[in-house]
Amino acid sequence: MRDLSAELLGWYDVHARKMPWRVPPADKAAGVRPDPYAVWMSEIMLQQTTVAAVTAYFRAFITRWPTVSDLAAAEDADVMAAWAGLGYYARARNLLKCARVVVKEHGGAFPADHAALLRLPGIGPYTAGAIASIAFDLPHVVVDGNVERVMARLHDEHTPLPAAKPILTAHAEALTPAERPGDYAQAVMDLGATICSPKSPACGICPWHAPCAARVAGTAQDLPKKTPKQAKPVRHGTVYIGQRVDGAWLLETRPDKGLLGGMLGWPGSDWVAATGARPTAPPVDADWRMVPGEVRHTFTHFHLMLDVMIAALPMTADPDRGHFVPHERFSPSDLPTVMRKAFDLTRK
């Protein structure tokens, strides 16, 4: 098993992907150490999000808030606006909470301890293992979707996910070396992302070509097995996009808890399963009219369909909820994706 790890590290030294948060293996061998802040930031952003989608956001965050202390001192609204469009907005709230705890309780330095990392807001077992191994070279197992796929194929494991998670984690742990565990963790993820891909794996150029049990059995294409997912339910709602005659937009900051918590958005109804059951009371009396078409957006656990109502509001408008944002201070890019879709529908 350890020989396999050495083979993979040799492959990684040549083929490691270039990422703005990663220290290349040659630089690391020369003594350059990973920045725990950058590793943490990237791992939070990469949760359920692709490298391609994260890269620009990571660069923007690191440029604007180059240290964890800078981020901890940032305004919540600025961070939430910078996160807009990346999705899974609880991550942004936890990003701020974690940064402030690191500054307050750890002097602005991430602890080089797996148990201490687990106690930080927004850091679970996977993220703690990734930071511990990649940032501090501690021998902790790191298992994401790429690693699960590689382990399932290497061992020809047919137990379907998610039941297979502990089995695949044990396989990954058995391969994690004491030397260069951080590089090894990134090597397995790179292998899964570039060669042992979900469809059409390039087995002929894989560094683990010979020992891969699924390749020998001819089952690599079918692994990992997954338990069929249930169909997502559909919810419905209404949003109200009002612009005052001076150009100001009526917006609201959503409650901290729940979907899109803490994000800027349009006032609207609850999102409910039955089309006719949702409340439709607008935030202010006005001549509201429905925009043709509807907004469709998919969250992790359900599909959402939104009606969009628009109105021109007088200067005397006194909304029941929300607040007016001057036209020059409003940017659609500050909105989460579903709210920006609603705005875009009105532009059409």
C-alpha positions in Angstrom: 0.0 0.0 0.0 2.8 2.5 0.9 4.5 1.7 -2.4 1.3 2.8 -4.2 1.5 6.1 -2.3 5.1 6.6 -3.4 4.2 5.9 -7.0 1.3 8.4 -6.9 3.5 11.1 -5.3 6.1 10.6 -8.1 3.2 11.1 -10.6 2.0 14.2 -8.7 5.5 15.8 -8.7 5.2 15.9 -12.5 1.5 16.4 -13.2 0.2 18.4 -10.2 -2.6 20.9 -11.2 -1.8 24.5 -10.9 -4.1 26.3 -8.5 -3.8 29.8 -6.9 -4.1 28.3 -3.4 -1.7 25.5 -3.9 2.1 25.4 -3.4 3.6 23.3 -6.3 5.5 20.2 -5.2 8.9 21.7 -6.4 8.4 24.9 -4.4 7.3 22.9 -1.4 10.5 20.7 -1.7 12.4 24.0 -1.7 10.9 25.0 1.6 7.9 27.1 0.6 5.1 26.3 3.1 1.3 26.5 2.3 -0.6 29.4 3.8 -3.2 27.8 6.1 -5.5 30.8 5.5 -5.4 30.2 1.7 -5.9 26.4 2.2 -8.9 27.0 4.5 -10.4 29.6 2.2 -10.1 27.3 -0.8 -11.5 24.3 1.0 -14.6 26.2 2.2 -15.2 27.6 -1.3 -14.7 24.2 -2.9 -17.4 22.5 -0.9 -19.9 21.3 -3.5 -18.4 23.7 -6.0 -16.0 23.2 -8.9 -12.4 24.4 -9.1 -13.3 26.4 -12.3 -16.1 28.3 -10.4 -14.1 28.9 -7.3 -10.8 30.3 -8.8 -12.0 33.8 -9.6 -13.8 34.1 -6.2 -10.7 32.9 -4.4 -8.5 35.5 -6.1 -11.0 38.3 -5.4 -11.2 37.4 -1.7 -7.5 37.0 -1.1 -6.8 40.3 -2.9 -9.4 42.1 -0.9 -8.8 40.4 2.4 -5.2 39.0 2.3 -5.1 37.8 5.9 -7.6 36.1 8.2 -7.4 39.3 10.4 -8.5 41.4 7.4 -11.4 39.1 6.7 -12.4 39.0 10.4 -12.6 42.8 10.4 -14.7 43.0 7.2 -18.3 44.1 7.1 -20.8 41.2 6.9 -22.6 42.8 4.0 -19.4 43.2 2.0 -18.4 39.6 2.4 -21.9 38.4 1.5 -22.0 40.6 -1.6 -18.5 39.3 -2.6 -19.8 35.7 -2.2 -22.9 36.3 -4.3 -23.2 33.8 -7.1 -21.0 31.1 -5.5 -24.0 29.5 -3.8 -24.4 27.6 -0.5 -24.4 30.9 1.4 -24.1 29.4 4.8 -20.5 28.9 3.9 -20.0 32.7 3.7 -21.6 33.2 7.1 -19.4 30.5 8.6 -16.4 32.0 6.8 -16.8 35.2 8.8 -17.6 33.4 12.1 -14.5 31.2 11.7 -12.2 34.1 10.8 -13.3 36.0 13.9 -12.8 33.0 16.2 -9.3 32.4 14.7 -8.4 36.0 15.4 -10.0 36.1 18.9 -9.0 32.7 20.2 -5.9 31.8 18.2 -4.2 35.1 17.7 -4.9 35.2 14.0 -3.2 31.8 13.2 -5.0 28.6 12.3 -4.2 25.9 14.9 -2.0 23.1 13.6 -4.2 20.5 15.4 -7.0 18.4 13.9 -9.1 18.5 17.0 -8.8 22.3 17.4 -9.6 22.8 13.7 -12.8 20.7 14.2 -14.0 23.1 16.9 -13.9 26.1 14.5 -17.2 27.3 12.9 -18.0 25.7 9.5 -15.2 23.1 9.7 -16.2 19.5 9.6 -14.2 16.3 9.4 -13.3 16.6 5.7 -12.2 20.2 5.9 -10.3 19.7 9.2 -8.5 16.8 7.6 -7.7 18.8 4.4 -6.3 21.8 6.4 -4.3 19.5 8.7 -2.7 17.6 5.9 -2.3 20.2 3.2 -1.4 23.2 5.4 0.5 21.4 8.2 1.5 18.1 6.6 -0.2 16.1 9.4 -1.1 12.5 8.4 -4.9 12.9 8.3 -7.1 11.2 5.7 -8.9 13.4 3.2 -11.9 12.0 1.3 -13.9 13.9 -1.3 -15.9 12.6 -4.3 -12.7 12.2 -6.4 -11.0 10.2 -3.7 -14.1 8.0 -3.2 -14.2 7.2 -6.9 -10.5 6.4 -7.0 -10.7 4.1 -4.0 -13.9 2.4 -5.3 -12.1 1.5 -8.5 -8.7 0.7 -7.0 -10.4 -1.9 -4.8 -13.3 -2.8 -7.1 -15.7 -1.9 -4.3 -19.4 -2.3 -5.3 -21.1 -1.2 -2.1 -23.2 1.8 -3.2 -22.7 5.3 -1.8 -23.4 6.7 0.7 -23.2 3.3 2.5 -19.7 2.8 1.1 -18.3 5.9 2.7 -16.7 4.3 5.7 -15.3 1.5 3.6 -13.7 3.9 1.1 -12.4 6.1 3.9 -10.7 3.1 5.5 -9.1 2.3 2.1 -7.9 5.9 1.8 -6.6 6.0 5.3 -4.5 2.8 4.7 -2.8 4.5 1.8 -2.1 7.9 3.5 1.6 8.1 4.1 3.4 9.6 7.1 5.7 11.5 4.6 4.2 14.2 2.5 0.5 13.5 3.5 -0.6 16.9 2.2 0.9 16.3 -1.3 -0.5 12.8 -1.3 -4.1 14.1 -0.4 -3.9 16.5 -3.3 -2.4 13.8 -5.6 -5.4 11.5 -5.1 -7.8 14.4 -5.8 -5.9 15.3 -8.9 -5.9 11.7 -10.1 -9.7 11.5 -9.7 -10.2 14.9 -11.4 -7.9 14.4 -14.4 -7.5 10.6 -15.1 -9.9 8.5 -13.0 -12.8 10.7 -14.1 -16.5 9.8 -13.7 -16.9 9.0 -17.4 -14.3 7.5 -19.7 -11.4 7.1 -17.2 -8.0 7.2 -18.9 -6.8 4.0 -17.4 -3.9 3.6 -19.9 -2.0 6.6 -18.4 -2.9 6.1 -14.8 0.0 5.6 -12.3 -2.2 3.0 -10.6 -3.0 1.1 -13.8 -1.5 -2.2 -12.7 -2.9 -2.6 -9.2 -6.4 -1.3 -10.1 -8.8 -4.1 -9.3 -11.7 -2.5 -11.2 -9.6 -2.1 -14.4 -8.7 -5.8 -14.2 -12.4 -6.8 -13.6 -13.6 -4.4 -16.4 -15.9 -2.6 -13.9 -14.2 0.8 -13.6 -16.7 2.6 -15.8 -19.5 1.5 -13.4 -17.9 2.6 -10.1 -18.6 4.0 -7.6 -22.1 2.6 -7.3 -24.7 5.1 -6.0 -28.0 4.6 -4.3 -30.7 6.2 -6.6 -31.7 9.7 -5.5 -35.3 10.6 -4.8 -36.9 13.1 -7.1 -36.6 16.7 -5.8 -39.8 18.4 -4.9 -40.9 21.7 -6.5 -41.6 24.8 -4.5 -43.3 28.1 -5.6 -43.0 31.7 -4.6 -43.3 35.3 -5.6 -40.8 38.1 -5.5 -41.5 41.9 -5.8 -39.1 44.1 -7.6 -39.9 47.7 -7.0 -38.0 50.8 -8.1 -38.7 54.2 -6.8 -39.0 57.2 -9.1 -35.6 58.4 -8.1 -34.0 55.1 -9.2 -33.7 53.5 -5.7 -34.5 49.7 -5.5 -36.5 48.1 -2.8 -34.4 45.3 -1.3 -34.2 43.3 1.9 -31.5 41.4 3.8 -32.7 37.9 4.4 -32.7 36.4 7.9 -29.4 35.0 9.0 -30.8 31.5 9.2 -32.2 29.5 6.3 -31.6 29.5 2.6 -29.7 32.6 1.3 -29.3 33.7 4.9 -27.8 37.1 5.3 -27.9 37.8 1.6 -29.5 40.8 -0.1 -32.6 40.0 -2.1 -36.0 41.1 -3.3 -38.9 41.0 -0.8 -41.2 38.1 -1.5 -43.5 35.3 -0.3 -42.5 32.1 1.4 -41.5 29.2 -0.8 -44.2 26.5 -0.6 -45.1 23.3 -2.3 -48.7 24.2 -3.4 -49.0 26.9 -6.0 -52.2 28.4 -4.6 -51.1 28.3 -1.0 -48.4 30.9 -1.0 -49.1 34.3 0.5 -48.8 37.1 -2.1 -49.1 40.3 -0.1 -46.6 42.8 -1.6 -44.2 44.7 0.6 -45.9 48.1 -0.3 -49.1 49.2 -1.9 -48.5 49.9 -5.6 -49.6 49.0 -9.1 -47.8 45.6 -9.3 -47.9 43.6 -12.5 -46.5 40.2 -13.3 -43.5 39.8 -15.6 -44.1 37.2 -18.4 -42.3 34.0 -17.7 -40.9 32.7 -14.4 -37.6 32.1 -12.6 -36.4 28.5 -12.3 -33.6 27.6 -9.9 -32.4 24.4 -8.3 -31.2 24.2 -4.7 -29.7 21.1 -3.1 -33.0 19.6 -1.9 -35.7 21.2 -4.2 -36.5 23.0 -7.4 -37.9 26.6 -7.1 -40.2 28.4 -9.4 -40.8 32.1 -8.9 -43.3 34.6 -10.2 -41.8 38.1 -10.6 -43.9 41.2 -9.9 -42.7 44.7 -10.8 -43.9 48.2 -9.9 -42.8 51.8 -10.1 -42.9 53.2 -6.6 -43.6 56.8 -5.6 -41.2 58.8 -3.3 -43.8 58.5 -0.6 -43.7 54.7 -0.6 -43.5 53.3 2.9 -42.8 49.5 2.6 -43.8 47.0 5.3 -40.4 45.3 4.9 -37.2 46.0 3.1 -35.3 49.2 2.5 -34.4 51.4 -0.4 -30.9 51.1 -1.9 -29.9 54.1 -4.1 -29.5 53.2 -7.8 -25.7 54.1 -7.8 -25.1 51.7 -4.9 -27.0 48.8 -6.3 -25.2 46.1 -8.3 -27.0 43.0 -9.6 -23.8 41.0 -9.0 -24.3 41.5 -5.2 -27.4 39.4 -5.4 -27.5 35.6 -5.0 -28.0 33.8 -8.3 -31.8 33.2 -7.9 -32.4 36.8 -7.1 -30.2 37.9 -10.0 -32.3 35.6 -12.3 -35.4 37.5 -11.2 -33.8 40.8 -12.0 -32.6 39.6 -15.4 -36.1 38.5 -16.2 -37.4 42.1 -15.7 -34.6 43.4 -18.0 -35.9 41.1 -20.8 
